[in-house]
Structures are given as C-alpha cells and as structure tokens.
C-alpha cells in the first residue's frame, strides 16, 4: 500500500511536469531532500513548424536555455546541501560515540 502511494505521487509529479508548458523550476521537498525538476525540451524542436510559429519556437528555446541554467543551479545547491547534511550527521554520530569529538 505504501509503495503504491509513492508510485502514485511520483506519477503525479511526472504528469504535472509533462502537462505543463513551463517545467517545474522550484526545488520540491522529498523526504528532506529537494527535487530539482529537469527542464522539458520544447516539442517544436522535434517537429516541423510553420514560418509563423518559428518566432514562438525561438522564444520556447530561449526559455528552455534559461531553464537549463536554473536547473543546474538547483542541482548545485541541492548537492551542497546534501553534503552539509551528511557532514552534520557524521559529526553528530561521532560526537554521540565519543564526547571528545563534539564540536562544542
């Protein structure tokens, strides 16, 4: 039962990201970690578009490019946060095992 709830929640996030024209940009908390949603490649890149739609596709590609940079920044922030959290956990464990290893 619990596993199917996780699967359903994951499917909902994927569906929301897929259906949205703009990808999810903000980090979403998932069990203490933040999820950085990858940007969706504009569909117009893969399909033929009329001359009138080229300007709109160009805007979508520019938005995608900006989104990729924000996604990368999100991943970097999350990686740094995860390392800090791991270091804090290791330090707390060492302190618990040996009081001389405590920071304060």
C-alpha positions in Angstrom: 0.0 0.0 0.0 2.8 2.4 0.9 4.7 1.7 -2.2 1.8 2.3 -4.5 1.2 5.7 -2.8 4.9 6.6 -3.6 4.4 5.4 -7.2 1.2 7.4 -7.5 2.9 10.5 -6.1 5.8 10.2 -8.5 3.4 9.6 -11.4 1.5 12.8 -10.4 4.7 14.8 -10.4 5.8 13.4 -13.8 2.3 14.1 -15.2 2.3 17.6 -13.8 5.7 18.3 -15.4 4.7 16.8 -18.7 1.4 18.6 -19.0 2.8 22.0 -18.0 4.2 24.2 -20.8 6.7 25.6 -18.3 8.8 23.0 -16.4 8.8 22.9 -12.7 11.7 25.1 -11.6 11.5 25.3 -7.9 13.0 22.6 -5.8 10.4 20.4 -4.3 10.9 18.8 -0.9 11.0 15.0 -1.0 11.8 13.4 2.4 14.3 16.0 3.5 15.9 16.4 0.0 14.9 18.8 -2.6 14.0 17.6 -6.1 15.1 19.7 -9.0 12.8 19.0 -11.9 14.7 18.7 -15.2 13.6 21.1 -17.9 11.4 19.8 -20.7 12.8 20.2 -24.2 10.5 22.3 -26.4 8.4 20.0 -28.6 8.8 22.4 -31.5 12.4 21.4 -31.9 11.5 17.9 -33.0 8.5 18.9 -35.2 8.3 20.9 -38.3 6.8 24.3 -37.6 5.4 26.9 -40.0 7.3 30.2 -40.5 4.8 32.0 -38.3 5.5 29.5 -35.4 9.3 29.9 -35.7 9.3 33.0 -33.5 7.3 31.3 -30.8 9.6 28.3 -31.0 12.6 30.6 -30.7 11.1 32.0 -27.6 10.5 28.5 -26.2 14.1 27.5 -27.0 15.4 30.7 -25.2 13.2 29.9 -22.2 14.5 26.3 -22.2 18.1 27.6 -22.2 17.4 29.8 -19.2 15.6 26.9 -17.5 18.6 24.6 -18.0 20.8 27.1 -16.2 18.3 27.4 -13.3 18.1 23.6 -13.2 21.9 23.3 -13.0 21.9 25.9 -10.2 19.2 24.0 -8.3 21.3 20.8 -8.6 24.4 22.5 -7.3 22.5 24.0 -4.3 21.0 20.6 -3.6 24.4 18.8 -3.8 25.9 21.3 -1.4 23.0 21.0 1.0 23.2 17.2 0.9 26.9 17.2 1.6 26.4 19.6 4.6 23.6 17.4 5.9 25.8 14.3 5.6 28.7 16.0 7.3 26.4 17.1 10.1 25.0 13.6 10.5 28.5 12.1 10.6 29.6 14.7 13.2 26.6 14.1 15.4 27.2 10.3 15.3 30.9 10.7 16.1 30.0 13.1 19.0 27.5 10.6 20.3 30.0 7.8 20.2 32.9 9.8 21.7 32.1 13.0 23.6 35.7 14.3 22.9 34.8 14.5 19.2 32.0 17.0 19.9 32.4 20.4 18.3 31.1 22.4 21.4 
